[in-house]
């Protein structure tokens, strides 16, 4: 519990330093009793490493992602994506893929979606394992997992 409380304080401090802490967010962080939930709430505010989504944003594809999420399409996605082609975005497919990466990151950073997805995966997910073609397991220690 000490680690949880300490992490809550660190998260609140970090978000506050970014100037993005709201009273609602602070209260939400403080009421959590699991470290993972605190981390889920902090995730959108963490400094991200270079991801496909951050690269797509740098290339100016965020407006396309916003437009795609709005679902009010007066033109096809391909036609809209055409407007974003430039030296860095060389095809309609690249523009669409970049916008999809942005949307995927937004969904994965949303604590409500993360909780729902994790619950669904836990209850309905299927784990499949198989042995690699040239994997070494001379003693057969992991044989029971080859086709589980």
N, CA, C and O atoms as a GROMACS GRO file, in nm:
protein
  592
    1UNK      N    1   0.082  -0.121   0.000
    1UNK     CA    2   0.000   0.000   0.000
    1UNK      C    3   0.086   0.126   0.000
    1UNK      O    4   0.046   0.230  -0.053
    2UNK      N    5   0.205   0.116   0.059
    2UNK     CA    6   0.295   0.231   0.062
    2UNK      C    7   0.338   0.266  -0.080
    2UNK      O    8   0.341   0.384  -0.118
    3UNK      N    9   0.372   0.163  -0.159
    3UNK     CA   10   0.411   0.186  -0.298
    3UNK      C   11   0.299   0.249  -0.378
    3UNK      O   12   0.322   0.337  -0.461
    4UNK      N   13   0.177   0.202  -0.355
    4UNK     CA   14   0.061   0.256  -0.426
    4UNK      C   15   0.044   0.404  -0.394
    4UNK      O   16   0.026   0.486  -0.485
    5UNK      N   17   0.048   0.438  -0.267
    5UNK     CA   18   0.031   0.578  -0.227
    5UNK      C   19   0.143   0.665  -0.283
    5UNK      O   20   0.119   0.776  -0.330
    6UNK      N   21   0.264   0.614  -0.278
    6UNK     CA   22   0.379   0.688  -0.330
    6UNK      C   23   0.364   0.712  -0.480
    6UNK      O   24   0.392   0.821  -0.530
    7UNK      N   25   0.320   0.609  -0.551
    7UNK     CA   26   0.302   0.622  -0.697
    7UNK      C   27   0.191   0.721  -0.730
    7UNK      O   28   0.203   0.798  -0.825
    8UNK      N   29   0.083   0.719  -0.653
    8UNK     CA   30  -0.025   0.815  -0.674
    8UNK      C   31   0.029   0.958  -0.664
    8UNK      O   32  -0.002   1.044  -0.747
    9UNK      N   33   0.110   0.981  -0.561
    9UNK     CA   34   0.168   1.115  -0.541
    9UNK      C   35   0.259   1.154  -0.657
    9UNK      O   36   0.255   1.268  -0.703
   10UNK      N   37   0.340   1.059  -0.705
   10UNK     CA   38   0.429   1.086  -0.819
   10UNK      C   39   0.350   1.120  -0.945
   10UNK      O   40   0.382   1.214  -1.017
   11UNK      N   41   0.246   1.042  -0.970
   11UNK     CA   42   0.163   1.062  -1.089
   11UNK      C   43   0.095   1.198  -1.083
   11UNK      O   44   0.096   1.272  -1.182
   12UNK      N   45   0.037   1.231  -0.970
   12UNK     CA   46  -0.030   1.361  -0.955
   12UNK      C   47   0.070   1.474  -0.976
   12UNK      O   48   0.040   1.571  -1.046
   13UNK      N   49   0.187   1.461  -0.918
   13UNK     CA   50   0.291   1.564  -0.932
   13UNK      C   51   0.332   1.580  -1.079
   13UNK      O   52   0.344   1.692  -1.128
   14UNK      N   53   0.354   1.468  -1.149
   14UNK     CA   54   0.396   1.473  -1.289
   14UNK      C   55   0.290   1.537  -1.379
   14UNK      O   56   0.322   1.618  -1.466
   15UNK      N   57   0.165   1.502  -1.357
   15UNK     CA   58   0.057   1.559  -1.438
   15UNK      C   59   0.042   1.708  -1.406
   15UNK      O   60   0.018   1.789  -1.495
   16UNK      N   61   0.055   1.741  -1.278
   16UNK     CA   62   0.045   1.880  -1.236
   16UNK      C   63   0.156   1.965  -1.300
   16UNK      O   64   0.132   2.078  -1.340
   17UNK      N   65   0.277   1.911  -1.308
   17UNK     CA   66   0.389   1.983  -1.369
   17UNK      C   67   0.365   2.010  -1.518
   17UNK      O   68   0.418   2.106  -1.574
   18UNK      N   69   0.285   1.926  -1.580
   18UNK     CA   70   0.251   1.946  -1.721
   18UNK      C   71   0.137   2.048  -1.736
   18UNK      O   72   0.105   2.090  -1.847
   19UNK      N   73   0.078   2.087  -1.624
   19UNK     CA   74  -0.033   2.182  -1.627
   19UNK      C   75  -0.164   2.121  -1.674
   19UNK      O   76  -0.252   2.191  -1.722
   20UNK      N   77  -0.176   1.989  -1.659
   20UNK     CA   78  -0.294   1.919  -1.711
   20UNK      C   79  -0.379   1.853  -1.603
   20UNK      O   80  -0.476   1.784  -1.634
   21UNK      N   81  -0.344   1.874  -1.477
   21UNK     CA   82  -0.416   1.809  -1.368
   21UNK      C   83  -0.547   1.883  -1.340
   21UNK      O   84  -0.547   2.003  -1.313
   22UNK      N   85  -0.656   1.809  -1.346
   22UNK     CA   86  -0.786   1.864  -1.306
   22UNK      C   87  -0.822   1.805  -1.170
   22UNK      O   88  -0.766   1.704  -1.128
   23UNK      N   89  -0.915   1.868  -1.103
   23UNK     CA   90  -0.959   1.818  -0.973
   23UNK      C   91  -1.022   1.680  -0.989
   23UNK      O   92  -1.003   1.592  -0.905
   24UNK      N   93  -1.097   1.662  -1.097
   24UNK     CA   94  -1.162   1.533  -1.123
   24UNK      C   95  -1.058   1.422  -1.142
   24UNK      O   96  -1.071   1.313  -1.086
   25UNK      N   97  -0.954   1.450  -1.220
   25UNK     CA   98  -0.849   1.352  -1.243
   25UNK      C   99  -0.775   1.320  -1.114
   25UNK      O  100  -0.746   1.204  -1.084
   26UNK      N  101  -0.745   1.423  -1.038
   26UNK     CA  102  -0.675   1.403  -0.910
   26UNK      C  103  -0.757   1.313  -0.818
   26UNK      O  104  -0.703   1.219  -0.758
   27UNK      N  105  -0.885   1.340  -0.806
   27UNK     CA  106  -0.973   1.258  -0.721
   27UNK      C  107  -0.981   1.115  -0.773
   27UNK      O  108  -0.982   1.020  -0.695
   28UNK      N  109  -0.986   1.101  -0.905
   28UNK     CA  110  -0.993   0.968  -0.965
   28UNK      C  111  -0.866   0.888  -0.933
   28UNK      O  112  -0.874   0.770  -0.901
   29UNK      N  113  -0.751   0.952  -0.942
   29UNK     CA  114  -0.624   0.886  -0.909
   29UNK      C  115  -0.622   0.847  -0.761
   29UNK      O  116  -0.585   0.735  -0.727
   30UNK      N  117  -0.660   0.940  -0.675
   30UNK     CA  118  -0.655   0.915  -0.530
   30UNK      C  119  -0.748   0.803  -0.484
   30UNK      O  120  -0.718   0.735  -0.386
   31UNK      N  121  -0.859   0.782  -0.553
   31UNK     CA  122  -0.953   0.679  -0.508
   31UNK      C  123  -0.918   0.538  -0.557
   31UNK      O  124  -0.982   0.442  -0.517
   32UNK      N  125  -0.817   0.525  -0.642
   32UNK     CA  126  -0.780   0.394  -0.695
   32UNK      C  127  -0.714   0.309  -0.587
   32UNK      O  128  -0.640   0.360  -0.503
   33UNK      N  129  -0.742   0.178  -0.592
   33UNK     CA  130  -0.680   0.087  -0.496
   33UNK      C  131  -0.592  -0.017  -0.563
   33UNK      O  132  -0.547  -0.112  -0.499
   34UNK      N  133  -0.569   0.000  -0.693
   34UNK     CA  134  -0.479  -0.089  -0.767
   34UNK      C  135  -0.379  -0.004  -0.845
   34UNK      O  136  -0.415   0.095  -0.909
   35UNK      N  137  -0.254  -0.044  -0.838
   35UNK     CA  138  -0.147   0.027  -0.906
   35UNK      C  139  -0.172   0.033  -1.057
   35UNK      O  140  -0.145   0.136  -1.120
   36UNK      N  141  -0.223  -0.075  -1.115
   36UNK     CA  142  -0.247  -0.078  -1.260
   36UNK      C  143  -0.347   0.029  -1.302
   36UNK      O  144  -0.332   0.090  -1.407
   37UNK      N  145  -0.449   0.052  -1.221
   37UNK     CA  146  -0.548   0.155  -1.253
   37UNK      C  147  -0.484   0.294  -1.248
   37UNK      O  148  -0.516   0.380  -1.330
   38UNK      N  149  -0.395   0.316  -1.152
   38UNK     CA  150  -0.323   0.444  -1.144
   38UNK      C  151  -0.240   0.462  -1.270
   38UNK      O  152  -0.238   0.570  -1.329
   39UNK      N  153  -0.170   0.356  -1.311
   39UNK     CA  154  -0.088   0.362  -1.433
   39UNK      C  155  -0.174   0.385  -1.557
   39UNK      O  156  -0.134   0.458  -1.648
   40UNK      N  157  -0.292   0.323  -1.562
   40UNK     CA  158  -0.383   0.344  -1.676
   40UNK      C  159  -0.427   0.490  -1.685
   40UNK      O  160  -0.436   0.546  -1.794
   41UNK      N  161  -0.454   0.550  -1.569
   41UNK     CA  162  -0.494   0.691  -1.569
   41UNK      C  163  -0.378   0.783  -1.608
   41UNK      O  164  -0.399   0.887  -1.670
   42UNK      N  165  -0.257   0.743  -1.574
   42UNK     CA  166  -0.139   0.824  -1.603
   42UNK      C  167  -0.093   0.809  -1.748
   42UNK      O  168  -0.030   0.900  -1.803
   43UNK      N  169  -0.123   0.698  -1.809
   43UNK     CA  170  -0.072   0.665  -1.943
   43UNK      C  171  -0.086   0.777  -2.047
   43UNK      O  172   0.010   0.803  -2.118
   44UNK      N  173  -0.201   0.844  -2.058
   44UNK     CA  174  -0.212   0.950  -2.160
   44UNK      C  175  -0.118   1.069  -2.135
   44UNK      O  176  -0.094   1.148  -2.226
   45UNK      N  177  -0.066   1.081  -2.013
   45UNK     CA  178   0.016   1.196  -1.977
   45UNK      C  179   0.166   1.165  -1.976
   45UNK      O  180   0.248   1.255  -1.962
   46UNK      N  181   0.199   1.038  -1.991
   46UNK     CA  182   0.340   0.998  -1.992
   46UNK      C  183   0.407   1.053  -2.117
   46UNK      O  184   0.345   1.065  -2.222
   47UNK      N  185   0.534   1.085  -2.103
   47UNK     CA  186   0.613   1.123  -2.219
   47UNK      C  187   0.635   0.997  -2.301
   47UNK      O  188   0.695   0.900  -2.254
   48UNK      N  189   0.587   1.000  -2.424
   48UNK     CA  190   0.594   0.881  -2.508
   48UNK      C  191   0.726   0.874  -2.584
   48UNK      O  192   0.785   0.975  -2.622
   49UNK      N  193   0.768   0.752  -2.604
   49UNK     CA  194   0.880   0.730  -2.694
   49UNK      C  195   0.827   0.748  -2.835
   49UNK      O  196   0.707   0.764  -2.855
   50UNK      N  197   0.914   0.745  -2.930
   50UNK     CA  198   0.872   0.761  -3.069
   50UNK      C  199   0.788   0.639  -3.109
   50UNK      O  200   0.838   0.526  -3.110
   51UNK      N  201   0.663   0.663  -3.140
   51UNK     CA  202   0.573   0.557  -3.184
   51UNK      C  203   0.527   0.589  -3.324
   51UNK      O  204   0.550   0.698  -3.376
   52UNK      N  205   0.461   0.493  -3.387
   52UNK     CA  206   0.406   0.519  -3.521
   52UNK      C  207   0.304   0.633  -3.513
   52UNK      O  208   0.295   0.714  -3.605
   53UNK      N  209   0.229   0.638  -3.404
   53UNK     CA  210   0.129   0.745  -3.389
   53UNK      C  211   0.194   0.881  -3.372
   53UNK      O  212   0.148   0.979  -3.430
   54UNK      N  213   0.300   0.890  -3.292
   54UNK     CA  214   0.365   1.020  -3.274
   54UNK      C  215   0.429   1.065  -3.405
   54UNK      O  216   0.432   1.184  -3.436
   55UNK      N  217   0.481   0.970  -3.480
   55UNK     CA  218   0.538   1.002  -3.611
   55UNK      C  219   0.429   1.051  -3.707
   55UNK      O  220   0.449   1.146  -3.782
   56UNK      N  221   0.313   0.986  -3.703
   56UNK     CA  222   0.201   1.027  -3.788
   56UNK      C  223   0.152   1.167  -3.750
   56UNK      O  224   0.118   1.246  -3.837
   57UNK      N  225   0.149   1.197  -3.621
   57UNK     CA  226   0.111   1.332  -3.576
   57UNK      C  227   0.211   1.434  -3.626
   57UNK      O  228   0.173   1.542  -3.672
   58UNK      N  229   0.339   1.399  -3.618
   58UNK     CA  230   0.443   1.490  -3.665
   58UNK      C  231   0.427   1.519  -3.814
   58UNK      O  232   0.459   1.628  -3.862
   59UNK      N  233   0.377   1.420  -3.887
   59UNK     CA  234   0.356   1.436  -4.032
   59UNK      C  235   0.226   1.509  -4.064
   59UNK      O  236   0.195   1.531  -4.181
   60UNK      N  237   0.151   1.548  -3.961
   60UNK     CA  238   0.030   1.626  -3.983
   60UNK      C  239  -0.095   1.546  -4.010
   60UNK      O  240  -0.188   1.596  -4.072
   61UNK      N  241  -0.100   1.421  -3.965
   61UNK     CA  242  -0.214   1.335  -3.995
   61UNK      C  243  -0.321   1.333  -3.886
   61UNK      O  244  -0.421   1.263  -3.899
   62UNK      N  245  -0.301   1.409  -3.779
   62UNK     CA  246  -0.402   1.410  -3.672
   62UNK      C  247  -0.538   1.462  -3.720
   62UNK      O  248  -0.640   1.407  -3.680
   63UNK      N  249  -0.544   1.566  -3.803
   63UNK     CA  250  -0.675   1.609  -3.854
   63UNK      C  251  -0.748   1.499  -3.931
   63UNK      O  252  -0.871   1.490  -3.924
   64UNK      N  253  -0.674   1.417  -4.004
   64UNK     CA  254  -0.736   1.305  -4.075
   64UNK      C  255  -0.792   1.204  -3.975
   64UNK      O  256  -0.902   1.151  -3.995
   65UNK      N  257  -0.719   1.176  -3.869
   65UNK     CA  258  -0.766   1.083  -3.766
   65UNK      C  259  -0.893   1.136  -3.700
   65UNK      O  260  -0.988   1.060  -3.677
   66UNK      N  261  -0.895   1.264  -3.669
   66UNK     CA  262  -1.014   1.326  -3.608
   66UNK      C  263  -1.132   1.314  -3.703
   66UNK      O  264  -1.243   1.280  -3.662
   67UNK      N  265  -1.108   1.342  -3.831
   67UNK     CA  266  -1.214   1.333  -3.932
   67UNK      C  267  -1.265   1.190  -3.941
   67UNK      O  268  -1.386   1.168  -3.949
   68UNK      N  269  -1.175   1.093  -3.940
   68UNK     CA  270  -1.216   0.952  -3.951
   68UNK      C  271  -1.301   0.911  -3.830
   68UNK      O  272  -1.399   0.838  -3.846
   69UNK      N  273  -1.263   0.957  -3.711
   69UNK     CA  274  -1.339   0.922  -3.591
   69UNK      C  275  -1.477   0.986  -3.590
   69UNK      O  276  -1.570   0.932  -3.529
   70UNK      N  277  -1.492   1.100  -3.655
   70UNK     CA  278  -1.619   1.172  -3.655
   70UNK      C  279  -1.729   1.096  -3.729
   70UNK      O  280  -1.847   1.114  -3.699
   71UNK      N  281  -1.692   1.013  -3.823
   71UNK     CA  282  -1.786   0.931  -3.901
   71UNK      C  283  -1.888   1.012  -3.980
   71UNK      O  284  -1.991   0.957  -4.020
   72UNK      N  285  -1.863   1.138  -4.001
   72UNK     CA  286  -1.952   1.220  -4.084
   72UNK      C  287  -1.880   1.244  -4.216
   72UNK      O  288  -1.826   1.352  -4.239
   73UNK      N  289  -1.880   1.144  -4.299
   73UNK     CA  290  -1.798   1.148  -4.419
   73UNK      C  291  -1.879   1.189  -4.542
   73UNK      O  292  -1.961   1.113  -4.593
   74UNK      N  293  -1.853   1.309  -4.588
   74UNK     CA  294  -1.916   1.357  -4.710
   74UNK      C  295  -1.840   1.308  -4.833
   74UNK      O  296  -1.892   1.312  -4.945
   75UNK      N  297  -1.716   1.264  -4.812
   75UNK     CA  298  -1.635   1.205  -4.919
   75UNK      C  299  -1.575   1.075  -4.866
   75UNK      O  300  -1.578   1.050  -4.745
   76UNK      N  301  -1.521   0.994  -4.954
   76UNK     CA  302  -1.461   0.868  -4.911
   76UNK      C  303  -1.333   0.896  -4.832
   76UNK      O  304  -1.273   1.003  -4.843
   77UNK      N  305  -1.294   0.800  -4.753
   77UNK     CA  306  -1.171   0.814  -4.674
   77UNK      C  307  -1.052   0.833  -4.767
   77UNK      O  308  -0.961   0.911  -4.738
   78UNK      N  309  -1.052   0.761  -4.878
   78UNK     CA  310  -0.942   0.773  -4.974
   78UNK      C  311  -0.933   0.914  -5.030
   78UNK      O  312  -0.824   0.970  -5.045
   79UNK      N  313  -1.049   0.973  -5.062
   79UNK     CA  314  -1.050   1.110  -5.115
   79UNK      C  315  -0.997   1.209  -5.010
   79UNK      O  316  -0.919   1.298  -5.041
   80UNK      N  317  -1.041   1.192  -4.888
   80UNK     CA  318  -0.996   1.281  -4.780
   80UNK      C  319  -0.846   1.262  -4.756
   80UNK      O  320  -0.774   1.360  -4.738
   81UNK      N  321  -0.799   1.139  -4.756
   81UNK     CA  322  -0.657   1.110  -4.733
   81UNK      C  323  -0.569   1.172  -4.841
   81UNK      O  324  -0.454   1.206  -4.816
   82UNK      N  325  -0.623   1.185  -4.959
   82UNK     CA  326  -0.549   1.245  -5.072
   82UNK      C  327  -0.500   1.385  -5.035
   82UNK      O  328  -0.394   1.428  -5.081
   83UNK      N  329  -0.578   1.456  -4.954
   83UNK     CA  330  -0.543   1.593  -4.914
   83UNK      C  331  -0.418   1.598  -4.824
   83UNK      O  332  -0.361   1.705  -4.805
   84UNK      N  333  -0.377   1.485  -4.770
   84UNK     CA  334  -0.265   1.482  -4.676
   84UNK      C  335  -0.135   1.430  -4.737
   84UNK      O  336  -0.034   1.416  -4.668
   85UNK      N  337  -0.138   1.403  -4.866
   85UNK     CA  338  -0.017   1.354  -4.932
   85UNK      C  339   0.080   1.470  -4.950
   85UNK      O  340   0.044   1.578  -4.997
   86UNK      N  341   0.206   1.445  -4.912
   86UNK     CA  342   0.314   1.544  -4.924
   86UNK      C  343   0.447   1.469  -4.931
   86UNK      O  344   0.449   1.349  -4.958
   87UNK      N  345   0.556   1.538  -4.907
   87UNK     CA  346   0.687   1.473  -4.915
   87UNK      C  347   0.702   1.359  -4.815
   87UNK      O  348   0.767   1.258  -4.844
   88UNK      N  349   0.643   1.375  -4.697
   88UNK     CA  350   0.657   1.273  -4.593
   88UNK      C  351   0.548   1.166  -4.597
   88UNK      O  352   0.570   1.052  -4.556
   89UNK      N  353   0.432   1.202  -4.647
   89UNK     CA  354   0.320   1.108  -4.660
   89UNK      C  355   0.302   1.087  -4.810
   89UNK      O  356   0.244   1.171  -4.879
   90UNK      N  357   0.353   0.974  -4.859
   90UNK     CA  358   0.366   0.960  -5.003
   90UNK      C  359   0.251   0.890  -5.073
   90UNK      O  360   0.247   0.885  -5.196
   91UNK      N  361   0.157   0.836  -4.996
   91UNK     CA  362   0.044   0.769  -5.060
   91UNK      C  363  -0.080   0.779  -4.973
   91UNK      O  364  -0.073   0.810  -4.855
   92UNK      N  365  -0.193   0.752  -5.035
   92UNK     CA  366  -0.320   0.749  -4.963
   92UNK      C  367  -0.314   0.643  -4.854
   92UNK      O  368  -0.360   0.664  -4.742
   93UNK      N  369  -0.255   0.528  -4.887
   93UNK     CA  370  -0.244   0.419  -4.790
   93UNK      C  371  -0.162   0.461  -4.669
   93UNK      O  372  -0.196   0.428  -4.556
   94UNK      N  373  -0.052   0.534  -4.693
   94UNK     CA  374   0.031   0.582  -4.582
   94UNK      C  375  -0.046   0.679  -4.493
   94UNK      O  376  -0.034   0.675  -4.371
   95UNK      N  377  -0.126   0.765  -4.554
   95UNK     CA  378  -0.204   0.862  -4.478
   95UNK      C  379  -0.308   0.791  -4.392
   95UNK      O  380  -0.324   0.823  -4.274
   96UNK      N  381  -0.377   0.695  -4.450
   96UNK     CA  382  -0.480   0.621  -4.376
   96UNK      C  383  -0.417   0.540  -4.264
   96UNK      O  384  -0.467   0.540  -4.152
   97UNK      N  385  -0.307   0.473  -4.293
   97UNK     CA  386  -0.238   0.393  -4.191
   97UNK      C  387  -0.192   0.482  -4.075
   97UNK      O  388  -0.205   0.444  -3.959
   98UNK      N  389  -0.137   0.598  -4.106
   98UNK     CA  390  -0.094   0.691  -4.002
   98UNK      C  391  -0.210   0.737  -3.915
   98UNK      O  392  -0.198   0.743  -3.793
   99UNK      N  393  -0.322   0.770  -3.979
   99UNK     CA  394  -0.441   0.812  -3.903
   99UNK      C  395  -0.492   0.698  -3.816
   99UNK      O  396  -0.534   0.720  -3.702
  100UNK      N  397  -0.488   0.576  -3.868
  100UNK     CA  398  -0.531   0.460  -3.790
  100UNK      C  399  -0.439   0.438  -3.669
  100UNK      O  400  -0.486   0.402  -3.561
  101UNK      N  401  -0.310   0.461  -3.688
  101UNK     CA  402  -0.216   0.450  -3.576
  101UNK      C  403  -0.249   0.551  -3.466
  101UNK      O  404  -0.241   0.519  -3.348
  102UNK      N  405  -0.284   0.672  -3.506
  102UNK     CA  406  -0.321   0.775  -3.409
  102UNK      C  407  -0.446   0.733  -3.332
  102UNK      O  408  -0.450   0.744  -3.210
  103UNK      N  409  -0.546   0.686  -3.404
  103UNK     CA  410  -0.671   0.642  -3.340
  103UNK      C  411  -0.645   0.525  -3.246
  103UNK      O  412  -0.697   0.522  -3.134
  104UNK      N  413  -0.564   0.430  -3.289
  104UNK     CA  414  -0.532   0.313  -3.204
  104UNK      C  415  -0.463   0.357  -3.075
  104UNK      O  416  -0.493   0.304  -2.968
  105UNK      N  417  -0.372   0.452  -3.085
  105UNK     CA  418  -0.303   0.500  -2.965
  105UNK      C  419  -0.400   0.573  -2.872
  105UNK      O  420  -0.393   0.558  -2.750
  106UNK      N  421  -0.491   0.650  -2.930
  106UNK     CA  422  -0.589   0.721  -2.847
  106UNK      C  423  -0.677   0.622  -2.771
  106UNK      O  424  -0.706   0.642  -2.653
  107UNK      N  425  -0.717   0.516  -2.838
  107UNK     CA  426  -0.799   0.413  -2.773
  107UNK      C  427  -0.719   0.343  -2.664
  107UNK      O  428  -0.769   0.322  -2.554
  108UNK      N  429  -0.595   0.306  -2.696
  108UNK     CA  430  -0.515   0.233  -2.597
  108UNK      C  431  -0.476   0.319  -2.478
  108UNK      O  432  -0.446   0.266  -2.371
  109UNK      N  433  -0.476   0.451  -2.494
  109UNK     CA  434  -0.443   0.541  -2.384
  109UNK      C  435  -0.564   0.577  -2.298
  109UNK      O  436  -0.547   0.635  -2.191
  110UNK      N  437  -0.684   0.543  -2.342
  110UNK     CA  438  -0.804   0.578  -2.268
  110UNK      C  439  -0.828   0.474  -2.157
  110UNK      O  440  -0.850   0.357  -2.187
  111UNK      N  441  -0.823   0.516  -2.030
  111UNK     CA  442  -0.837   0.420  -1.919
  111UNK      C  443  -0.967   0.340  -1.923
  111UNK      O  444  -0.966   0.222  -1.887
  112UNK      N  445  -1.076   0.400  -1.965
  112UNK     CA  446  -1.204   0.327  -1.970
  112UNK      C  447  -1.198   0.215  -2.073
  112UNK      O  448  -1.242   0.103  -2.047
  113UNK      N  449  -1.144   0.246  -2.191
  113UNK     CA  450  -1.130   0.143  -2.294
  113UNK      C  451  -1.034   0.034  -2.250
  113UNK      O  452  -1.061  -0.084  -2.272
  114UNK      N  453  -0.922   0.072  -2.189
  114UNK     CA  454  -0.822  -0.026  -2.145
  114UNK      C  455  -0.885  -0.125  -2.047
  114UNK      O  456  -0.864  -0.246  -2.059
  115UNK      N  457  -0.960  -0.075  -1.952
  115UNK     CA  458  -1.023  -0.162  -1.852
  115UNK      C  459  -1.119  -0.258  -1.920
  115UNK      O  460  -1.118  -0.378  -1.891
  116UNK      N  461  -1.202  -0.207  -2.009
  116UNK     CA  462  -1.300  -0.290  -2.079
  116UNK      C  463  -1.230  -0.396  -2.164
  116UNK      O  464  -1.268  -0.513  -2.162
  117UNK      N  465  -1.129  -0.356  -2.239
  117UNK     CA  466  -1.057  -0.449  -2.326
  117UNK      C  467  -0.988  -0.557  -2.243
  117UNK      O  468  -0.992  -0.675  -2.279
  118UNK      N  469  -0.924  -0.518  -2.133
  118UNK     CA  470  -0.857  -0.616  -2.048
  118UNK      C  471  -0.956  -0.716  -1.989
  118UNK      O  472  -0.927  -0.835  -1.982
  119UNK      N  473  -1.073  -0.668  -1.946
  119UNK     CA  474  -1.176  -0.758  -1.893
  119UNK      C  475  -1.223  -0.855  -2.001
  119UNK      O  476  -1.235  -0.975  -1.977
  120UNK      N  477  -1.249  -0.802  -2.120
  120UNK     CA  478  -1.295  -0.887  -2.230
  120UNK      C  479  -1.189  -0.992  -2.266
  120UNK      O  480  -1.222  -1.108  -2.289
  121UNK      N  481  -1.064  -0.950  -2.270
  121UNK     CA  482  -0.957  -1.045  -2.303
  121UNK      C  483  -0.945  -1.152  -2.195
  121UNK      O  484  -0.924  -1.269  -2.226
  122UNK      N  485  -0.959  -1.112  -2.071
  122UNK     CA  486  -0.948  -1.208  -1.961
  122UNK      C  487  -1.060  -1.312  -1.968
  122UNK      O  488  -1.036  -1.430  -1.946
  123UNK      N  489  -1.181  -1.267  -1.998
  123UNK     CA  490  -1.296  -1.358  -1.997
  123UNK      C  491  -1.316  -1.431  -2.130
  123UNK      O  492  -1.367  -1.543  -2.130
  124UNK      N  493  -1.276  -1.370  -2.241
  124UNK     CA  494  -1.306  -1.430  -2.371
  124UNK      C  495  -1.183  -1.460  -2.455
  124UNK      O  496  -1.194  -1.522  -2.561
  125UNK      N  497  -1.066  -1.416  -2.410
  125UNK     CA  498  -0.944  -1.434  -2.488
  125UNK      C  499  -0.901  -1.579  -2.495
  125UNK      O  500  -0.931  -1.658  -2.406
  126UNK      N  501  -0.832  -1.612  -2.601
  126UNK     CA  502  -0.779  -1.746  -2.620
  126UNK      C  503  -0.629  -1.735  -2.642
  126UNK      O  504  -0.583  -1.659  -2.728
  127UNK      N  505  -0.553  -1.810  -2.565
  127UNK     CA  506  -0.408  -1.811  -2.577
  127UNK      C  507  -0.367  -1.937  -2.652
  127UNK      O  508  -0.406  -2.047  -2.615
  128UNK      N  509  -0.289  -1.919  -2.756
  128UNK     CA  510  -0.242  -2.032  -2.836
  128UNK      C  511  -0.090  -2.033  -2.835
  128UNK      O  512  -0.027  -1.929  -2.854
  129UNK      N  513  -0.032  -2.150  -2.813
  129UNK     CA  514   0.113  -2.162  -2.816
  129UNK      C  515   0.153  -2.268  -2.917
  129UNK      O  516   0.074  -2.358  -2.948
  130UNK      N  517   0.273  -2.258  -2.968
  130UNK     CA  518   0.328  -2.360  -3.057
  130UNK      C  519   0.480  -2.353  -3.051
  130UNK      O  520   0.537  -2.250  -3.015
  131UNK      N  521   0.543  -2.461  -3.087
  131UNK     CA  522   0.689  -2.467  -3.086
  131UNK      C  523   0.743  -2.405  -3.215
  131UNK      O  524   0.690  -2.431  -3.323
  132UNK      N  525   0.847  -2.324  -3.203
  132UNK     CA  526   0.914  -2.271  -3.321
  132UNK      C  527   0.979  -2.386  -3.396
  132UNK      O  528   1.016  -2.487  -3.337
  133UNK      N  529   0.992  -2.370  -3.527
  133UNK     CA  530   1.047  -2.478  -3.609
  133UNK      C  531   1.182  -2.527  -3.560
  133UNK      O  532   1.204  -2.648  -3.548
  134UNK      N  533   1.272  -2.438  -3.533
  134UNK     CA  534   1.408  -2.477  -3.495
  134UNK      C  535   1.439  -2.448  -3.348
  134UNK      O  536   1.555  -2.429  -3.311
  135UNK      N  537   1.337  -2.446  -3.266
  135UNK     CA  538   1.357  -2.416  -3.124
  135UNK      C  539   1.429  -2.532  -3.056
  135UNK      O  540   1.403  -2.649  -3.084
  136UNK      N  541   1.518  -2.497  -2.966
  136UNK     CA  542   1.593  -2.600  -2.892
  136UNK      C  543   1.526  -2.626  -2.758
  136UNK      O  544   1.512  -2.536  -2.675
  137UNK      N  545   1.487  -2.748  -2.740
  137UNK     CA  546   1.432  -2.795  -2.613
  137UNK      C  547   1.470  -2.942  -2.602
  137UNK      O  548   1.385  -3.031  -2.599
  138UNK      N  549   1.600  -2.966  -2.597
  138UNK     CA  550   1.656  -3.101  -2.603
  138UNK      C  551   1.600  -3.194  -2.495
  138UNK      O  552   1.579  -3.312  -2.521
  139UNK      N  553   1.575  -3.142  -2.378
  139UNK     CA  554   1.526  -3.225  -2.268
  139UNK      C  555   1.373  -3.238  -2.269
  139UNK      O  556   1.317  -3.314  -2.190
  140UNK      N  557   1.307  -3.165  -2.358
  140UNK     CA  558   1.161  -3.173  -2.366
  140UNK      C  559   1.090  -3.109  -2.249
  140UNK      O  560   0.976  -3.144  -2.218
  141UNK      N  561   1.156  -3.015  -2.183
  141UNK     CA  562   1.100  -2.951  -2.065
  141UNK      C  563   0.967  -2.882  -2.096
  141UNK      O  564   0.874  -2.885  -2.015
  142UNK      N  565   0.959  -2.821  -2.213
  142UNK     CA  566   0.839  -2.743  -2.247
  142UNK      C  567   0.747  -2.816  -2.345
  142UNK      O  568   0.658  -2.755  -2.404
  143UNK      N  569   0.768  -2.946  -2.362
  143UNK     CA  570   0.693  -3.024  -2.460
  143UNK      C  571   0.542  -3.014  -2.438
  143UNK      O  572   0.465  -3.013  -2.534
  144UNK      N  573   0.501  -3.009  -2.314
  144UNK     CA  574   0.357  -3.004  -2.286
  144UNK      C  575   0.292  -2.876  -2.340
  144UNK      O  576   0.169  -2.871  -2.352
  145UNK      N  577   0.372  -2.773  -2.373
  145UNK     CA  578   0.317  -2.647  -2.422
  145UNK      C  579   0.325  -2.632  -2.574
  145UNK      O  580   0.280  -2.531  -2.627
  146UNK      N  581   0.381  -2.729  -2.645
  146UNK     CA  582   0.403  -2.716  -2.789
  146UNK      C  583   0.274  -2.688  -2.866
  146UNK      O  584   0.274  -2.608  -2.959
  147UNK      N  585   0.167  -2.751  -2.828
  147UNK     CA  586   0.041  -2.731  -2.900
  147UNK      C  587  -0.071  -2.715  -2.798
  147UNK      O  588  -0.165  -2.795  -2.794
  148UNK      N  589  -0.061  -2.612  -2.718
  148UNK     CA  590  -0.158  -2.590  -2.611
  148UNK      C  591  -0.257  -2.487  -2.653
  148UNK      O  592  -0.348  -2.454  -2.576
   0.00000   0.00000   0.00000
